[in-house]
Amino acid sequence: MKNARIAGLGYYVPERIVHNAELAPLVNVSDEWIQGRTGIQQRRYRKKHEETTTTMGAEAARIAIDRAGILPSDVDFIIFATLSPDYYFPGNGVLLQRELGITHRTMGALDIRNQCSGFIYALSIADQFVKTGKYKNVLVVGAETHSWNLDFTPSGRDVTVLFGDGAGAAVVQPCDEPGRGILTTHLHADGTHAEELACYGPGAHGGYYLGKDRFKFSKEEFDSIYVYEGLREDRASQPYMNGQIVLRHAITRFPEVIIEALDEMNLSPKDIDLLVPHQANLRIAQLVQKRLGLADDKVFNNIHKFGNTTAASIPIALCEAWEQGKIEEGDLVCMAAFGSGFTWGAALVRW
């Protein structure tokens, strides 16, 4: 089997820049408070009523397709990763297909819901399809629109300051050079702490699991907004995060899965030319960097500019790093993510 390679990258972020100085007063914190806890200085918000997760994904996809030297009509399969789809259903994959004007191909379009790990999961799926010869041009997109569903009051500060909007895309094709391309991908999940980083409503089961054999139901099930312990009813449709639990698991799982990937290829952290971690929190990235013993120039972070764009964060960062010349031919690039689910994963690519 041939390896698969990333043949083209693209990203898109909205024009509107939201600095901490604009956001901080709304959630009753300071710029210093946000930067000290997250490393974020600004993020991007979409144009309301003009930009959606699909349209941003399409902008990134067009760039990636062009850089791969193909046309939209050459795409064989679409994989769309997002936690903020345009509709509850259908998924964004078919909407992207329509936006790109390639519905005549009637190729498959797969939507995946792996949140912060979405791009790694999607890349792994694309890798398998290409390696087995099923498809030649798989379009992988990670895109998010967070700004529409954040709590811009002091009660939402721990979550709201983190997130931004944007999209990243990659075209995955067969690789003719042995030892190049996507070398290995590793995916993991553990649903034990699923409710510690989640959005509880709308949901189909009418209540939420809050512990063994214990459910709590809303008083108004008809409007699909449910109650989670410690969360106001009118915020049940907004993201909730137990930051301490997420941090504790992230700093363990991140280096763990990276070492797993390296071990499979008989490599070590010193062989990594560039680590592109999910842009969740600068503190997490720095702790992972320290545990792996990587120098500053071996890790690419852009969270200070874009915040956490979940499924879009790795492809945005990967594309930026490539555009800035930080990835050269022959480099070993490691991508890793951890997020809601909990899900996590890593990929090694020989550029």
C-alpha positions in Angstrom: 0.0 0.0 0.0 1.1 3.6 -0.7 1.2 6.1 2.1 -1.1 9.0 2.0 0.2 12.6 2.1 -1.2 16.0 2.8 -1.0 17.6 -0.7 -2.6 20.9 0.0 -3.5 23.1 3.0 -5.7 26.1 3.5 -7.3 28.1 6.3 -9.7 30.9 6.7 -10.5 33.1 9.7 -13.1 35.9 9.7 -12.0 39.5 9.4 -13.4 40.7 12.8 -10.7 40.6 15.4 -12.0 40.6 19.0 -9.2 41.7 21.4 -9.3 40.9 25.1 -9.9 44.6 25.8 -13.3 44.3 24.1 -14.2 41.0 25.6 -12.9 41.3 29.2 -15.4 43.9 30.4 -18.3 41.8 29.3 -17.2 38.8 31.4 -15.8 41.0 34.2 -12.1 40.1 33.9 -9.0 41.8 32.7 -6.7 41.3 29.7 -4.0 40.2 32.1 -6.4 37.6 33.6 -7.2 36.1 30.2 -3.6 36.0 28.9 -2.3 34.6 32.2 -4.7 31.7 32.1 -4.9 31.0 28.4 -2.2 32.8 26.5 -4.9 34.3 24.3 -4.7 37.9 23.2 -7.4 38.0 20.5 -9.8 35.7 18.5 -11.9 36.0 15.4 -15.7 36.2 15.2 -17.7 35.6 12.1 -19.9 38.1 10.3 -23.4 37.4 11.6 -25.9 36.3 8.9 -23.1 36.2 6.3 -20.6 33.6 7.5 -21.3 30.1 8.7 -19.3 27.0 9.6 -19.9 25.8 6.0 -18.9 29.0 4.2 -15.7 29.3 6.3 -14.9 25.7 5.6 -15.5 26.3 1.9 -13.0 29.2 1.9 -10.3 27.1 3.5 -11.2 24.1 1.2 -10.8 26.2 -2.0 -7.3 27.2 -0.9 -6.3 23.6 0.0 -7.7 22.3 -3.3 -5.8 24.9 -5.3 -2.6 24.2 -3.5 -3.0 20.4 -4.1 -3.1 21.2 -7.8 -6.6 19.8 -8.4 -10.1 21.1 -9.1 -13.1 20.9 -6.7 -14.6 18.4 -9.2 -11.6 16.1 -8.5 -12.5 15.6 -4.9 -13.6 11.9 -4.3 -14.8 12.2 -0.7 -15.4 14.8 2.0 -14.8 14.5 5.7 -16.2 17.4 7.8 -15.2 17.8 11.5 -17.2 20.3 13.6 -19.0 20.7 16.9 -20.9 23.7 15.5 -22.8 22.6 12.4 -25.0 24.9 10.5 -28.0 22.7 11.2 -28.8 20.0 13.8 -29.1 17.9 10.6 -28.2 17.5 7.9 -24.5 17.6 8.5 -22.0 20.1 7.0 -20.4 17.6 4.6 -23.3 17.9 2.1 -23.6 21.6 2.6 -19.9 22.0 1.8 -20.3 19.8 -1.3 -23.1 22.2 -2.4 -21.1 25.3 -1.5 -18.2 24.0 -3.6 -20.5 23.3 -6.6 -19.7 19.6 -6.8 -23.0 18.0 -6.2 -22.9 16.4 -9.6 -20.2 14.1 -8.4 -22.5 12.7 -5.7 -19.4 11.6 -3.8 -19.8 10.6 -0.1 -19.7 13.2 2.6 -18.9 12.1 6.2 -19.6 14.3 9.2 -17.7 13.5 12.4 -18.3 14.9 15.9 -15.0 14.6 17.8 -14.7 18.2 18.9 -11.1 19.2 19.6 -9.8 15.9 18.2 -11.9 16.2 15.1 -9.1 16.9 12.6 -6.9 14.1 13.8 -9.8 11.7 13.6 -10.7 13.0 10.2 -7.1 12.8 9.0 -6.9 9.2 10.2 -10.0 8.2 8.3 -8.7 9.9 5.1 -5.4 8.1 5.5 -7.2 4.7 5.5 -9.3 5.5 2.5 -6.2 6.7 0.5 -3.9 3.9 1.6 -6.4 1.2 0.6 -6.9 2.8 -2.8 -10.5 3.6 -2.3 -10.1 7.4 -3.0 -7.4 9.6 -4.5 -8.5 13.0 -3.3 -10.0 13.2 0.1 -11.0 16.7 1.4 -10.7 17.0 5.1 -12.2 20.1 6.8 -12.3 21.3 10.4 -14.4 24.4 10.9 -16.2 26.1 13.9 -18.5 28.9 14.7 -18.4 29.4 18.4 -19.3 33.1 18.7 -23.0 32.5 18.3 -23.3 30.3 21.4 -21.2 31.8 24.1 -22.3 33.4 27.4 -21.0 37.0 27.4 -21.7 37.5 31.1 -19.4 37.0 34.1 -20.9 33.5 34.7 -19.5 32.4 31.3 -16.0 33.8 31.6 -14.0 30.5 31.9 -15.4 29.3 28.6 -16.2 32.4 26.6 -12.6 33.8 26.7 -11.3 30.7 25.1 -13.1 30.3 21.8 -13.0 31.7 18.3 -14.3 31.1 14.8 -12.4 29.7 11.8 -11.7 26.9 9.4 -8.8 24.8 8.1 -8.7 22.2 5.4 -6.4 19.6 3.8 -6.4 17.5 0.7 -5.1 14.0 1.2 -3.7 12.1 -1.7 -1.5 9.0 -2.4 2.2 9.4 -1.9 4.6 7.8 -4.3 7.7 8.2 -2.1 8.4 5.4 0.4 8.8 6.7 4.0 7.0 10.0 3.3 3.5 11.2 4.0 1.3 10.2 6.9 3.3 7.6 8.8 0.9 6.7 11.6 -2.2 7.9 13.4 -3.5 7.0 16.9 -7.0 7.6 18.2 -8.4 7.1 21.7 -11.5 7.8 23.7 -12.7 7.5 27.3 -16.3 8.5 28.0 -15.9 8.4 31.8 -15.8 12.2 32.1 -18.0 13.0 29.1 -20.1 15.6 31.0 -17.0 17.6 32.2 -16.6 19.3 28.8 -19.9 19.3 27.0 -23.0 21.0 25.6 -26.0 19.4 27.1 -28.9 20.7 25.1 -30.5 20.2 22.8 -30.5 16.4 23.4 -32.8 13.6 22.5 -33.0 11.6 25.7 -34.7 14.2 27.9 -32.1 14.3 30.7 -28.4 14.1 31.4 -26.3 11.5 33.1 -25.0 13.1 36.3 -23.6 10.0 38.0 -24.3 6.3 38.5 -28.0 5.6 38.1 -28.9 9.3 38.6 -30.6 11.6 36.1 -31.9 15.1 36.4 -34.7 16.2 34.1 -35.7 19.7 33.0 -39.0 21.3 33.9 -39.6 22.2 30.3 -38.7 19.3 28.1 -40.7 20.6 25.1 -38.1 23.3 24.3 -35.2 20.9 24.4 -33.3 22.8 27.1 -32.2 20.7 30.0 -30.8 21.2 33.4 -27.3 20.1 34.4 -26.2 20.2 38.0 -24.7 23.6 38.8 -25.9 25.1 35.4 -28.8 27.5 34.9 -31.5 26.1 32.7 -31.1 29.0 30.2 -27.4 28.1 29.7 -27.9 24.4 29.2 -27.5 24.9 25.4 -24.1 26.6 26.0 -20.8 24.8 26.5 -19.8 23.8 30.0 -16.3 22.9 31.1 -14.7 21.7 34.3 -11.3 23.2 33.6 -9.3 21.5 36.3 -10.4 18.0 35.2 -9.8 18.8 31.6 -6.4 20.2 32.3 -5.4 17.2 34.4 -6.3 14.7 31.7 -5.0 16.7 28.8 -1.4 17.1 30.2 -1.4 13.3 30.7 -3.0 12.1 27.4 -1.2 14.6 25.1 2.4 13.3 25.7 1.1 9.8 26.1 -0.3 9.5 22.6 2.6 11.4 21.1 5.0 8.9 22.6 2.8 6.0 21.4 3.0 7.3 17.9 6.8 7.8 18.0 7.3 4.4 19.6 5.5 2.7 16.7 7.9 4.3 14.2 11.0 3.7 16.4 11.4 7.4 16.9 11.8 9.6 19.9 10.8 13.2 20.8 14.2 14.5 19.6 13.3 13.4 16.1 10.3 15.8 15.9 11.0 18.8 13.7 7.7 20.5 14.6 4.9 19.7 17.0 1.6 21.2 16.1 -0.7 20.7 19.1 -4.4 21.5 19.3 -4.6 25.1 20.4 -6.7 24.6 23.6 -4.7 26.6 26.1 -1.1 27.9 26.0 -0.4 26.5 29.4 -1.3 23.0 28.2 1.0 23.3 25.2 3.8 24.5 27.3 3.4 21.7 29.9 3.4 19.1 27.0 6.5 20.7 25.5 8.3 20.5 28.8 7.4 16.9 29.3 8.7 16.0 25.8 11.8 18.1 26.2 11.2 20.1 23.1 12.8 23.5 22.3 10.6 26.5 21.6 11.3 26.4 17.9 10.0 22.8 17.8 6.5 23.7 18.8 4.0 25.9 16.9 1.4 27.9 18.8 -0.9 30.5 17.4 -3.6 30.5 20.1 -2.7 34.1 21.0 -4.1 35.2 17.6 -7.1 32.9 17.1 -8.1 31.3 20.5 -9.4 27.8 20.6 -11.1 26.9 17.3 -11.5 23.2 18.3 -11.7 21.1 15.1 -10.2 23.9 13.1 -7.2 24.7 15.3 -4.8 22.1 14.1 -5.3 22.6 10.3 -5.2 26.4 10.9 -1.9 26.1 12.8 -0.5 23.5 10.4 -1.2 25.7 7.4 0.2 28.8 9.1 3.4 27.0 10.1 3.8 25.7 6.5 3.2 29.2 5.0 5.8 30.7 7.4 8.4 28.2 6.2 8.5 26.3 9.5 7.8 23.0 7.7 10.3 21.9 5.1 10.6 18.8 2.9 11.6 15.8 4.9 10.6 17.3 8.3 8.8 15.1 10.8 5.7 16.8 11.9 3.6 15.6 14.9 0.0 16.7 15.4 -1.8 15.9 18.6 -5.1 16.9 20.2 -7.2 16.3 23.3 -10.8 17.4 24.0 -14.4 16.7 24.8 -15.4 13.1 25.1 -12.8 12.7 26.3 -11.1 12.0 22.9 -7.5 12.4 21.9 -5.1 11.4 19.2 -1.9 12.0 17.3 -0.5 11.8 13.8 3.0 11.7 12.5 3.7 13.0 9.0 7.0 13.0 7.1 6.7 16.1 4.9 
